[in-house]
Amino acid sequence: RGTDNLHPLTEAHKVENGWRIKGTKNFVTMSPLATHIAMNVRMRDDAGDHIANVLFPMATEGVNQLGDWDALGMRASGSQSIAFEDCIAPAEALRIIGPWGGWSIPVLVSRTLANAPLVGAFLGLAERAMELALAGQTEDARPGAVHVLGEMEVALATSQSILARLGEKLDAFMADVADGAVTTYEQGHELMRDYQTAKWVVNRNAIDIVSQAMDLSGGGGFMTRNPLSRIYRDVRAGPFMQPHSPIDAREYLGKVLVGAYPDR
């Protein structure tokens, strides 16, 4: 709880009938409706500390949904915290994916493939904001409004293009894997780099586009009944989603570009 992708603090301990899970996880999206939970945990053995993935039923004894989702936006996602109080997961439910606290090929690839669709959600918010902004304008719109719409179109087209580029790269990667190609550590980071680049551009542009749509809407956009007010709150969630935050993303991108592939 309160950590990053490489340092999960919820722990799995080997017991006779499987794994004892203990800890708390934040941001468990759609958990009120979920039948199972999948997450990364910290697992220790004689070889050291590992990041492991575990999947088990939400109805497992000891799973406690805290009902504490009280956020600025994304309120419909139900991303509450869940406490695991000595839950027992089956032995086959856990899989080691890398060293705890460090990058590995499975972590790099899984984080990229799993998180890339989330970027599409923020592109969708920007596209909807653009639709709403256009709906409020006519052919005789003021020059200032037309200028803002032009800026929004450039930003939106940029986001659409870079996300399409990422999709092409991910498709090519998956095709190579299907043909038997072995992914290297460097390729894992380069795939993550492409994802981080798209995430940075789409998240920042989406926030700007929605803000400009609010400007064009006038005071009506500030009202709760206006869909722009919800989009304005929701779109701000994008930069918080790991990996990486805006604070860390630029350093990561630069390191990968110069071939200094980070270990952690």
C-alpha positions in Angstrom: 0.0 0.0 0.0 1.3 3.5 -0.9 4.2 2.1 -3.1 5.1 1.6 -6.7 5.0 -1.2 -9.2 8.3 -2.7 -8.3 7.8 -2.7 -4.6 4.5 -4.4 -3.7 4.1 -4.5 0.0 1.3 -7.1 0.3 3.1 -10.4 1.1 2.6 -14.0 0.2 3.9 -16.6 2.6 4.1 -20.3 1.8 1.9 -22.5 3.9 0.9 -26.2 3.8 -2.3 -25.6 1.8 -1.1 -22.8 -0.5 -0.2 -19.1 0.1 -1.1 -16.9 3.0 -1.8 -13.4 1.6 -1.5 -10.4 4.0 -1.5 -6.7 3.3 -3.6 -3.9 1.7 -3.9 -2.9 -1.9 -5.1 0.5 -3.1 -6.9 1.3 -6.3 -8.6 -2.0 -6.9 -10.6 -0.9 -10.0 -14.1 -2.5 -10.5 -13.6 -4.5 -7.3 -17.2 -4.2 -6.2 -18.2 -6.3 -9.2 -15.2 -8.6 -9.5 -15.4 -12.3 -8.9 -11.5 -12.6 -8.7 -8.6 -10.4 -7.8 -5.2 -10.4 -9.6 -2.3 -8.5 -8.1 1.4 -8.5 -7.6 2.8 -9.4 -4.2 6.1 -9.8 -2.4 7.2 -13.4 -2.0 10.3 -14.6 -0.2 12.2 -17.9 -0.5 15.8 -19.1 -0.2 16.8 -17.3 -3.4 15.6 -13.9 -2.1 12.6 -11.6 -2.5 10.5 -11.8 -5.6 7.6 -10.0 -7.3 4.9 -12.7 -7.8 1.5 -12.5 -9.4 -1.4 -14.1 -7.6 -5.0 -14.7 -8.7 -7.8 -15.9 -6.4 -11.5 -15.5 -5.8 -12.8 -12.3 -4.3 -15.0 -14.4 -2.0 -11.9 -15.9 -0.3 -12.2 -15.7 3.5 -10.2 -12.8 4.8 -10.7 -10.5 1.8 -12.1 -7.2 3.2 -13.4 -4.6 0.7 -12.9 -1.3 2.6 -15.4 0.8 0.6 -13.2 3.9 0.8 -13.2 5.1 -2.8 -13.7 8.8 -2.4 -11.8 10.4 -5.3 -11.8 13.6 -7.3 -12.8 11.7 -10.4 -13.2 8.2 -11.9 -15.9 7.7 -9.2 -17.7 5.0 -11.2 -14.6 2.8 -11.3 -15.1 1.7 -7.7 -11.4 1.7 -7.1 -11.5 1.1 -3.4 -8.8 -0.4 -1.2 -8.9 -4.1 -0.2 -7.4 -5.6 2.9 -6.1 -9.2 2.9 -6.3 -10.6 6.4 -4.4 -14.0 6.2 -6.2 -15.1 3.0 -5.3 -18.5 1.7 -4.7 -18.7 -2.0 -4.2 -22.1 -3.8 -0.6 -23.2 -4.4 -1.1 -23.0 -8.2 -2.5 -19.4 -7.9 1.0 -17.8 -7.5 3.6 -17.2 -10.2 7.0 -15.5 -9.8 7.6 -12.8 -12.4 10.8 -11.1 -11.3 13.0 -9.8 -8.5 11.3 -7.6 -5.9 12.4 -4.0 -6.4 13.8 -4.4 -9.9 12.7 -4.5 -13.5 12.5 -7.8 -15.3 11.3 -8.9 -18.8 7.9 -10.2 -17.5 7.2 -7.1 -15.5 8.2 -4.7 -18.3 6.1 -6.5 -20.9 3.1 -7.2 -18.6 3.0 -3.6 -17.4 3.2 -2.2 -20.9 0.5 -4.5 -22.4 -1.8 -4.2 -19.4 -1.6 -0.4 -19.1 -1.6 0.6 -22.7 -5.5 0.4 -23.0 -5.8 2.8 -20.1 -4.2 5.5 -22.2 -6.9 4.9 -24.7 -9.5 5.8 -22.1 -8.0 9.3 -21.7 -7.8 9.8 -25.4 -11.5 8.9 -25.4 -12.2 11.6 -22.8 -10.4 14.1 -25.0 -12.4 13.1 -28.0 -15.6 13.5 -26.2 -14.6 16.9 -24.9 -13.9 17.9 -28.4 -17.3 16.8 -29.6 -19.0 18.8 -26.8 -16.9 21.8 -27.6 -17.9 21.7 -31.3 -21.5 21.1 -30.5 -21.6 24.5 -28.7 -20.2 26.5 -31.7 -21.6 27.7 -35.0 -20.3 28.9 -38.4 -20.2 32.5 -37.0 -18.2 31.5 -33.9 -16.0 34.3 -32.5 -12.4 34.3 -33.8 -11.1 33.5 -30.3 -13.2 30.4 -30.1 -12.2 29.2 -33.6 -8.5 29.7 -32.6 -9.0 27.5 -29.5 -10.8 24.8 -31.5 -7.8 24.8 -33.9 -5.4 24.2 -31.0 -7.6 21.4 -29.7 -7.6 19.7 -33.1 -3.8 19.8 -33.3 -3.4 18.3 -29.8 -6.1 15.7 -30.5 -4.6 14.6 -33.8 -1.2 14.4 -32.1 -2.6 12.1 -29.4 -4.4 9.9 -31.9 -1.3 9.5 -34.0 1.0 8.6 -31.2 -1.4 6.1 -29.7 -1.9 4.5 -33.2 1.9 4.3 -33.4 2.1 2.5 -30.0 -0.6 0.1 -31.2 1.4 -0.7 -34.3 4.5 -1.4 -32.2 2.6 -3.6 -29.8 1.0 -5.5 -32.6 4.5 -6.1 -34.2 5.9 -7.2 -30.8 3.1 -9.7 -30.3 3.4 -11.1 -33.8 7.2 -11.6 -33.2 6.4 -13.4 -29.9 3.8 -15.6 -31.6 6.5 -16.6 -34.2 8.8 -17.7 -31.4 11.0 -14.6 -30.9 12.6 -14.3 -27.5 12.2 -10.9 -25.8 15.4 -9.4 -24.4 15.7 -7.1 -21.4 16.6 -4.2 -23.6 13.5 -4.8 -25.8 11.3 -4.9 -22.8 12.5 -1.4 -21.8 12.2 -0.1 -25.3 8.6 -1.3 -25.4 8.0 0.4 -22.1 9.6 3.6 -23.5 7.2 3.6 -26.4 4.3 3.2 -24.0 5.6 6.0 -21.7 6.0 8.4 -24.6 2.4 7.8 -25.7 1.1 8.1 -22.1 2.9 11.4 -21.5 1.6 12.9 -24.7 -2.0 11.6 -24.4 -2.4 12.4 -20.7 -1.1 16.0 -21.0 -3.0 16.8 -24.2 -6.2 15.3 -22.8 -6.0 17.6 -19.7 -5.4 20.6 -22.0 -8.2 19.7 -24.4 -10.7 19.2 -21.7 -9.7 22.5 -20.0 -10.1 24.3 -23.3 -13.5 22.7 -23.9 -14.5 24.1 -20.4 -13.3 27.5 -21.5 -15.5 27.4 -24.6 -18.5 26.2 -22.6 -18.6 29.2 -20.3 -20.2 28.9 -16.9 -22.4 26.1 -18.0 -19.4 23.7 -18.1 -18.9 24.3 -14.4 -22.3 22.9 -13.5 -22.5 19.3 -12.2 -25.2 18.4 -14.8 -22.8 19.3 -17.7 -20.9 16.2 -18.8 -17.8 18.3 -19.2 -17.6 18.7 -15.4 -17.3 15.0 -15.0 -14.8 14.7 -17.8 -12.7 17.5 -16.3 -12.5 15.5 -13.0 -11.9 12.1 -14.7 -9.2 13.2 -17.0 -6.9 14.4 -14.2 -6.4 10.8 -13.1 -4.3 9.9 -16.1 -0.9 11.2 -14.9 -1.3 9.4 -11.5 -1.4 5.9 -13.1 1.8 3.9 -12.7 4.2 3.4 -14.4 5.3 6.2 -14.5 4.2 9.5 -12.8 5.2 12.7 -14.7 8.0 13.2 -12.1 9.7 10.0 -13.1 8.7 9.5 -16.7 11.2 11.9 -18.3 14.2 10.5 -16.5 13.1 7.0 -17.5 12.7 7.9 -21.1 16.1 9.6 -21.3 17.9 6.7 -19.7 16.4 4.2 -22.1 17.2 6.5 -25.1 20.9 6.6 -24.2 21.1 2.9 -23.5 21.3 3.2 -19.7 18.5 0.6 -19.1 17.5 1.1 -15.5 17.5 -1.9 -13.1 14.8 -0.4 -10.8 
